[in-house]
Amino acid sequence: MVEEITQQNFIEKIIDSGTPSVIDFYAEWCSPCKLVSKTLEKLSSEYDGRVKFYKVSVTKNTTLAADLKITQTPSVFFFKDLNNIGLMKGTGKKGELQKKFETLLD
């Protein structure tokens, strides 16, 4: 399951969780974002319990998007051990995303 988060609970969910996380920054009007969201939803069940999946609307959370220098949607961030360990811009294929997830779990 992919959980919607906001700038108000970002630190609690991502930084304080201790679990590797994937964050999908999307815009409601963005067609490629919908493809990424569907892929991440499928992958969230495969990685359930090992990786947490979140999504953030850049139009509703402009400050957070600006702080993280999100310049395009979709953008997918990968966090592990309190660090941003990667960013994937654009649609990204399922296999490319899975390679990043394996990096999170190493």
C-alpha positions in Angstrom: 0.0 0.0 0.0 1.2 3.5 -0.9 0.4 6.0 1.8 -0.2 9.7 1.1 2.0 12.0 3.3 2.4 15.8 3.6 5.1 18.2 4.6 3.6 18.1 8.1 4.3 14.4 8.7 7.3 13.9 6.3 9.9 13.9 9.1 7.9 11.5 11.2 7.2 9.0 8.4 10.5 9.1 6.6 13.3 10.4 8.8 12.1 8.9 12.1 10.9 5.5 10.8 14.1 3.6 10.5 12.7 1.6 7.5 13.9 2.2 3.9 11.4 4.4 2.1 10.3 5.2 -1.4 8.6 8.5 -1.9 6.7 9.3 -5.2 6.4 13.0 -5.8 3.5 13.5 -8.2 1.1 16.0 -9.6 -2.6 15.2 -10.0 -2.6 16.4 -13.6 0.5 14.5 -14.7 -0.2 11.4 -16.9 3.3 9.8 -16.5 2.8 10.2 -12.7 -0.2 7.9 -12.9 1.9 5.2 -14.6 4.6 5.4 -11.9 1.9 5.3 -9.2 0.4 2.1 -10.6 3.9 0.5 -10.7 4.7 1.5 -7.2 1.4 0.3 -5.9 2.1 -3.2 -7.4 5.7 -3.2 -6.0 4.5 -2.1 -2.6 2.9 -5.5 -2.1 6.1 -7.3 -3.2 8.2 -5.4 -0.7 5.6 -5.2 2.1 7.3 -5.1 5.5 10.7 -4.4 4.0 10.2 -1.0 2.3 7.6 1.7 3.0 5.9 3.4 0.1 4.7 7.0 0.2 3.4 9.6 -2.2 3.5 13.4 -2.0 1.4 15.8 -4.1 3.8 18.6 -5.2 0.8 20.9 -5.8 -0.4 20.5 -2.2 3.0 20.4 -0.6 5.0 23.1 -2.5 7.3 23.9 0.4 8.4 20.3 0.8 8.9 19.9 -3.0 11.0 23.1 -3.1 13.1 22.0 -0.1 13.9 18.7 -1.8 14.5 20.5 -5.1 11.8 18.6 -7.0 12.0 20.1 -10.5 9.8 17.6 -12.4 7.1 15.0 -11.9 7.2 12.2 -11.5 10.2 12.0 -9.2 10.9 9.1 -6.9 13.2 9.5 -3.9 14.8 6.6 -2.1 15.7 7.0 1.6 17.7 4.6 3.9 19.3 5.2 7.3 18.2 8.9 7.3 19.8 9.5 4.0 18.5 10.2 0.5 20.3 7.5 -1.4 18.8 8.2 -4.8 16.4 10.0 -7.1 14.7 8.7 -10.2 13.1 11.3 -12.4 10.6 10.4 -15.1 8.6 7.2 -15.5 11.2 4.6 -14.8 10.4 1.0 -15.6 9.5 -1.7 -13.0 12.9 -3.3 -13.4 14.8 -0.1 -12.8 12.7 0.6 -9.7 13.3 -2.9 -8.4 17.1 -2.4 -8.7 16.8 0.7 -6.6 14.7 -1.2 -4.0 17.4 -3.9 -3.8 19.9 -1.1 -3.0 17.7 0.0 -0.2 17.7 -3.5 1.3 21.5 -4.1 1.1 
